[in-house]
Amino acid sequence: MKTISAEELKKKIDAKEDFILVNVLSKDSFEARHISTSINIPVDEIENRAPSELPDKNKEIIVYCASTECQASPRVAKKLEELGYTNVTDYEAGVAGWQEARYELEGSAV
């Protein structure tokens, strides 16, 4: 499974590269704190929502969750690959790593 660092992800966002950033935490967690430009598809909804919200199976998709201890994003990355997605990357450090790198988060709790 491919992974990406906070710095690499920040560069991609700043360069407005064409990819989909998916926060796989609960709706409440997403609303509290998330990386700008990301969409929210909770881990337990990925199988049902991926076909409509991620229709291009070859497009670059980067998934993330709360932190390196959180196993939601690796699970989603694996599930997306099983569903036939070809370009999935896990941002392992998640919200905690983004904050640690002093990058800006959005949401009601920031």
Helices and strands as residue ranges (DSSP letters): E 2-3, H 6-14, E 20-23, H 27-32, E 34-35, E 39-40, G 43-45, H 46-53, E 61-64, H 72-82, E 88-91, H 94-100, E 105-106
